């Protein structure tokens, strides 16, 4: 859980430091935005690769090697090097995002069924609330000691995570094997790069629509080619055949659409809080104080993560997904209805955190119910890729809607543009709710699943 928290917090360091990076390195805000985008990209690409390696006999070595890469990348962000080296360091830090699914595989292999279910749920939640931990700390350190001090925090905690893994991470059970499809990984990397590039470069859609559409078509073709290759491969990077199962497919659709809505509200609230009073709305908060707005998100997300395994004893995971989506939708409604003072933003952020926490804690139960134990890391890795793309698109959609609501002679969007973006989020959460309810109607129960490594695996009921 500590490793999952560290890699999530370190990967999120890019967001609150974008302005500081731009001023420190004398680059544009669009260029500084890549300190966040490149971490998401490397994480999305590394996640399925690490998930496949984690399903094999060398899981401990994979975890340690990955953490070593993250530590090395953290050192690059601290050293007084040019901006290009900072991007290299951020890319190395983003690779650590792929470790979250491996931690779930470790929990499922080495803990009892009851303990593993609760631990996996918490790991899923911690990977979300790590953002709320990283934002305010990074903002404070950036204001006090500059951007290098903020990245120094990342170096310190990643070094601790490496030492913790070295001392306590067990080896994988015997009888496992794993083969990485290098060609498939490269094709997937190309497709995901274009998706995340198009999601981050929102100005491309407004100024060069034809180029954006062509790149989007290329991304779709690459991802379709990758899917076809995976279906033919005897040792696929991701078991796409398993993704075709109705329960897994519906869960990933819910994660994708829900991720769009969840990250959309997160970015709307933080951006609204930092907008200066001169725009006619907003609170003009500094980076550090704006980061504190995320504290309710983290606290209530953690509370929801602790409560969800107990609730799962009475309510099926798909119904929990639907209920969580409704809670997130309620956060959007609050943001639309009341945002005239800072306390109301705190409340909306807390509601969002509770909904995201319960959603994240319930999601593994849905997928692992139809996943062999030996494929835990690989299955959850695919779900995390879906989530990363959903989050990126949520951020991009928010940027596009707000850009459309900004007059040509104005620097900030109108207040009504935030309402429009929130209505888009409400629609996304409505789709997520309906998808989850459809999943609940065809829930597979607790039938045993054949495990290629031997034995059977049942639904991880807490």
C-alpha positions in Angstrom: 0.0 0.0 0.0 2.9 2.3 0.7 4.4 1.6 -2.8 1.0 2.3 -4.4 0.7 5.6 -2.5 4.2 6.7 -3.4 4.0 6.0 -7.1 0.6 7.8 -7.4 1.8 10.8 -5.4 5.0 11.2 -7.3 3.3 10.8 -10.7 0.9 13.6 -9.7 3.7 16.0 -8.8 3.5 17.4 -12.4 0.1 19.0 -12.1 0.6 21.5 -9.2 4.1 22.4 -10.5 3.3 23.3 -14.1 3.4 27.1 -13.5 6.6 26.8 -11.4 8.3 24.7 -14.1 7.4 27.2 -16.8 9.0 30.1 -14.9 12.0 28.2 -13.6 13.0 26.7 -17.0 11.7 29.6 -19.0 9.4 27.5 -21.2 5.7 27.9 -22.2 2.9 26.6 -20.1 2.1 24.1 -22.9 5.6 22.8 -22.7 5.5 22.6 -18.9 2.2 20.7 -19.2 4.3 17.8 -20.6 5.8 17.2 -17.1 2.4 15.7 -16.3 1.5 14.3 -19.7 4.7 12.3 -20.2 4.3 10.7 -16.8 0.8 9.6 -17.7 2.0 8.3 -21.0 4.9 6.3 -19.7 2.7 4.9 -17.0 0.0 3.8 -19.5 2.6 2.1 -21.7 4.5 0.5 -18.8 1.4 -0.8 -17.0 0.5 -3.7 -19.3 4.1 -4.6 -19.8 4.8 -4.7 -16.0 1.4 -6.5 -15.6 2.6 -9.3 -17.9 6.1 -9.5 -16.2 4.3 -9.5 -12.8 2.4 -12.6 -13.8 5.6 -14.5 -14.2 8.3 -15.9 -11.9 10.4 -12.7 -11.8 7.8 -10.5 -10.2 10.1 -9.4 -7.3 12.9 -8.5 -9.6 10.5 -6.6 -11.8 9.2 -4.6 -8.9 12.7 -3.7 -7.6 14.0 -2.8 -11.1 11.0 -0.6 -11.7 11.4 1.2 -8.4 15.1 1.7 -9.3 14.0 3.4 -12.5 11.6 5.6 -10.6 14.4 6.6 -8.1 16.8 7.4 -11.0 14.1 9.5 -12.6 13.4 11.3 -9.4 17.2 12.1 -9.1 17.0 13.6 -12.6 14.2 15.9 -11.6 16.2 17.3 -8.7 19.6 17.8 -10.4 20.3 21.2 -12.0 19.9 19.9 -15.6 18.1 21.3 -18.7 14.3 21.0 -19.2 14.7 18.0 -21.5 16.3 16.0 -18.7 13.4 17.0 -16.4 11.0 15.4 -18.9 13.2 12.2 -19.0 13.0 12.1 -15.2 9.2 12.6 -15.2 8.8 9.8 -17.8 10.9 7.5 -15.5 8.7 8.4 -12.5 5.6 7.6 -14.5 6.8 4.1 -15.1 6.0 3.5 -11.5 2.3 3.8 -12.1 2.4 0.3 -13.5 3.3 -1.1 -10.1 -0.2 -0.6 -8.6 -1.5 -3.7 -10.4 1.5 -5.7 -9.4 0.8 -4.9 -5.7 -2.7 -6.3 -6.2 -1.2 -9.5 -7.6 1.1 -9.8 -4.6 -1.8 -9.3 -2.2 -3.9 -11.9 -3.9 -1.1 -14.4 -4.0 0.2 -14.0 -0.4 -2.7 -13.0 1.8 -5.8 -15.0 2.8 -8.9 -14.5 0.6 -10.5 -12.2 3.2 -7.5 -10.1 3.8 -6.5 -9.9 0.1 -9.9 -8.5 -0.9 -9.8 -5.7 1.6 -6.1 -5.0 0.8 -6.7 -4.9 -3.0 -9.6 -2.5 -2.5 -7.4 -0.2 -0.4 -4.6 -0.3 -2.9 -7.0 0.8 -5.6 -8.2 3.7 -3.4 -4.7 4.7 -2.4 -3.7 5.0 -6.0 -6.4 7.6 -6.3 -6.0 9.6 -3.1 -2.2 9.8 -3.7 -3.1 12.7 -5.9 -4.6 14.5 -2.9 -1.5 13.8 -0.9 1.0 15.0 -3.6 -0.8 18.2 -4.6 -0.6 20.2 -1.3 2.8 19.0 -0.3 4.3 19.8 -3.8 2.6 23.2 -3.7 4.0 24.1 -0.3 7.5 23.0 -1.1 7.4 24.8 -4.4 6.4 28.1 -2.7 9.1 27.7 0.1 12.1 26.1 -1.8 11.3 26.2 -5.5 10.4 23.4 -7.9 13.6 21.4 -7.2 12.6 21.2 -3.5 9.2 19.8 -4.5 10.7 17.2 -6.7 13.2 16.4 -3.9 10.2 15.1 -2.0 9.6 12.6 -4.8 13.2 11.4 -4.6 13.0 10.9 -0.8 9.8 8.9 -0.8 10.7 6.8 -3.8 14.0 5.8 -2.2 12.0 4.7 0.9 9.7 2.7 -1.3 12.6 0.9 -2.9 14.1 0.0 0.5 10.6 -1.2 1.7 10.3 -3.4 -1.4 13.8 -4.8 -1.0 13.1 -5.8 2.6 9.6 -7.2 2.4 8.5 -8.1 -1.2 8.0 -11.9 -1.6 8.8 -13.9 -4.7 6.0 -15.1 -6.9 4.6 -18.6 -6.5 6.3 -21.4 -8.5 4.9 -22.6 -11.8 4.4 -19.2 -13.3 5.6 -18.1 -16.7 5.5 -14.8 -18.6 6.4 -13.7 -22.1 6.3 -10.1 -23.2 5.1 -9.3 -26.7 7.5 -6.6 -27.6 5.9 -5.8 -31.0 2.5 -5.6 -29.3 4.0 -3.3 -26.6 5.4 -0.9 -29.3 2.1 -0.7 -31.2 0.2 -0.1 -28.0 2.7 2.6 -27.0 2.1 4.3 -30.3 -1.6 4.3 -30.0 -1.6 5.4 -26.4 0.9 8.2 -27.2 -1.4 9.6 -29.8 -4.5 9.3 -27.5 -2.8 11.1 -24.6 -1.1 13.6 -26.9 -4.5 14.6 -28.4 -6.0 14.7 -24.9 -3.3 17.0 -23.6 -3.0 19.3 -26.6 -6.5 20.8 -26.5 -5.4 23.8 -28.6 -4.9 21.4 -31.5 -8.6 20.6 -31.7 -9.6 24.3 -31.7 -6.9 25.6 -34.1 -6.0 22.6 -36.3 -9.0 20.3 -36.3 -8.1 18.4 -39.5 -4.7 17.4 -38.0 -6.3 16.3 -34.8 -8.9 14.2 -36.6 -6.2 12.5 -38.7 -4.1 11.7 -35.6 -7.2 10.4 -33.9 -7.9 8.0 -36.8 -4.2 6.8 -36.7 -4.6 6.2 -33.0 -7.7 4.1 -33.6 -6.1 2.1 -36.3 -3.0 1.4 -34.2 -5.2 0.3 -31.2 -7.3 -1.9 -33.5 -4.2 -3.5 -35.0 -2.9 -4.1 -31.5 -6.2 -5.8 -30.5 -6.1 -8.0 -33.5 -2.5 -9.0 -32.8 -3.3 -9.8 -29.2 -6.2 -12.0 -30.2 -3.9 -14.0 -32.5 -1.0 -14.2 -30.0 -0.5 -17.3 -27.8 1.3 -15.1 -25.3 -0.6 -11.7 -25.5 0.5 -8.7 -23.6 -3.1 -8.4 -22.3 -5.5 -11.3 -22.4 -8.0 -9.5 -24.7 -10.1 -12.6 -24.8 -10.8 -12.2 -21.1 -11.7 -8.5 -21.8 -14.5 -9.8 -24.1 -16.3 -11.4 -21.2 -19.4 -9.3 -20.6 -18.5 -8.6 -16.9 -15.0 -7.5 -17.7 -16.0 -5.5 -20.8 -18.8 -3.7 -18.9 -16.5 -3.0 -15.9 -13.8 -1.4 -18.2 -16.4 0.6 -20.0 -17.7 1.9 -16.7 -14.1 2.6 -15.6 -13.4 4.5 -18.9 -16.6 6.7 -18.9 -16.5 7.1 -15.1 -12.9 8.1 -15.2 -13.7 10.9 -17.7 -16.3 12.3 -15.3 -14.3 11.9 -12.1 -11.2 13.6 -13.4 -13.3 16.3 -15.1 -14.8 17.4 -11.8 -11.4 17.2 -10.1 -9.9 19.6 -12.6 -12.9 21.9 -12.7 -12.9 22.5 -9.0 -9.1 23.0 -8.7 -9.1 25.4 -11.7 -12.2 27.3 -10.4 -10.5 27.7 -7.0 -7.4 29.2 -8.5 -9.2 31.7 -10.9 -8.6 35.2 -9.6 -11.4 37.4 -8.4 -10.9 39.7 -11.4 -12.6 37.1 -13.6 -15.9 37.8 -11.8 -15.8 34.5 -10.0 -13.2 32.2 -8.4 -11.1 32.6 -5.2 -7.5 33.3 -6.5 -5.9 30.6 -4.4 -2.2 30.0 -4.4 -0.9 26.6 -5.6 -0.5 25.4 -2.0 -4.0 26.5 -0.8 -5.6 25.1 -3.9 -3.9 21.8 -3.1 -5.6 21.9 0.3 -8.9 21.8 -1.5 -8.0 18.2 -2.3 -7.7 17.2 1.3 -11.4 16.4 1.6 -11.1 14.3 -1.6 -8.3 12.2 -0.1 -9.8 11.9 3.4 -13.3 10.9 2.3 -11.8 8.7 -0.5 -9.9 6.8 2.1 -12.9 6.5 4.4 -15.0 5.1 1.5 -12.2 2.6 0.7 -12.3 1.3 4.2 -16.1 1.0 4.3 -16.5 -0.6 0.9 -15.2 -4.1 1.8 -17.7 -4.2 4.7 -20.6 -3.0 2.4 -19.5 -5.7 -0.1 -20.6 -8.3 2.3 -24.2 -7.2 1.7 -24.2 -5.5 -1.8 -22.7 -6.9 -5.0 -19.7 -5.0 -6.4 -21.6 -3.9 -9.6 -24.3 -2.3 -7.5 -21.6 -0.5 -5.5 -20.2 0.8 -8.8 -23.6 2.2 -9.7 -24.1 3.8 -6.3 -20.6 5.3 -6.4 -21.3 6.8 -9.8 -24.5 8.4 -8.5 -22.4 9.9 -5.6 -19.9 11.4 -8.1 -22.9 12.7 -10.1 -24.1 14.3 -6.9 -20.8 16.1 -6.6 -21.3 17.6 -10.1 -24.8 18.7 -9.1 -23.4 20.5 -6.0 -20.8 22.2 -8.1 -23.5 23.4 -10.5 -25.9 24.6 -7.8 -23.6 26.2 -5.2 -20.0 27.5 -5.7 -20.2 31.0 -4.3 -17.9 30.3 -1.4 -14.9 28.1 -0.7 -16.7 25.9 1.8 -19.0 24.7 -0.9 -16.1 23.7 -3.1 -14.7 21.7 -0.1 -18.0 19.9 0.2 -18.2 19.1 -3.5 -14.7 17.8 -3.4 -15.4 15.7 -0.4 -18.5 14.1 -2.2 -16.3 13.5 -5.2 -13.6 11.8 -3.1 -16.2 9.5 -1.4 -17.6 8.5 -4.7 -14.2 7.9 -6.3 -13.0 6.0 -3.3 -16.0 3.6 -3.2 -15.9 3.2 -7.0 -12.2 2.4 -7.0 -12.5 -0.1 -4.1 -15.4 -1.9 -5.8 -13.9 -2.1 -9.2 -11.3 -4.9 -8.5 -14.0 -7.2 -7.1 -15.9 -7.0 -10.4 -12.9 -7.9 -12.5 -11.2 -10.4 -10.3 -14.5 -12.3 -9.9 -13.9 -13.7 -13.4 -10.0 -13.6 -13.4 -7.7 -16.5 -12.5 -5.3 -15.7 -9.7 -2.3 -16.0 -11.9 -3.7 -13.2 -14.2 -4.5 -10.7 -11.5 -1.7 -8.3 -12.4 -2.4 -8.4 -16.1 -6.1 -8.0 -15.8 -5.8 -5.1 -13.4 -3.1 -3.5 -15.5 -5.5 -3.3 -18.5 -8.1 -1.7 -16.2 -5.5 0.9 -15.1 -4.7 1.7 -18.7 -8.4 2.3 -19.4 -8.6 4.5 -16.3 -5.5 6.5 -17.3 -7.0 7.2 -20.8 -10.3 8.1 -19.2 -8.7 10.5 -16.8 -6.7 12.1 -19.6 -9.8 12.5 -21.8 -11.7 14.0 -18.8 -9.0 16.6 -18.4 -9.1 17.3 -22.2 -12.8 17.6 -22.3 -12.8 20.1 -19.5 -10.2 22.1 -21.2 -12.1 22.1 -24.5 -15.4 23.2 -23.0 -13.7 25.9 -20.9 -11.8 27.1 -24.0 -15.0 27.3 -26.0 -16.5 29.4 -23.2 -13.6 31.9 -23.2 -14.1 35.1 -25.2 -11.3 36.1 -27.6 -10.5 39.2 -25.5 -10.5 37.3 -22.2 -8.0 35.3 -20.4 -10.4 33.2 -18.3 -13.6 31.4 -19.3 -17.0 32.6 -18.3 -18.6 31.2 -15.2 -21.3 29.5 -17.3 -18.6 27.5 -19.1 -18.0 25.7 -15.8 -21.7 24.8 -15.6 -21.6 23.5 -19.2 -18.6 21.3 -18.4 -20.3 20.0 -15.2 -23.4 19.0 -17.2 -21.1 17.0 -19.5 -19.8 15.3 -16.4 -23.3 14.5 -15.1 -24.0 12.8 -18.5 -20.8 10.7 -18.2 -21.8 9.6 -14.7 -25.3 8.7 -15.8 -23.8 6.5 -18.5 -21.5 4.9 -15.9 -24.5 4.3 -13.6 -26.5 2.6 -16.3 -23.5 0.4 -17.4 -22.9 -0.7 -13.8 -26.6 -1.6 -13.4 -26.5 -3.6 -16.6 -23.4 -5.4 -15.2 -25.2 -6.1 -11.9 -28.0 -7.8 -13.7 -25.6 -10.3 -15.3 -23.2 -10.6 -12.3 -21.5 -14.0 -12.4 -21.7 -14.7 -8.7 -18.9 -16.7 -7.2 -18.4 -19.6 -9.6 -14.9 -20.9 -9.5 -12.5 -19.9 -12.3 -9.9 -22.2 -13.8 -6.4 -20.9 -13.2 -3.7 -21.9 -15.8 -1.2 -22.0 -13.0 -3.2 -24.7 -11.3 -6.2 -24.7 -8.9 -9.2 -22.5 -9.0 -9.9 -19.0 -7.9 -13.2 -17.6 -6.5 -14.6 -14.2 -6.3 -12.6 -12.3 -3.7 -15.4 -11.7 -1.3 -14.3 -9.8 1.8 
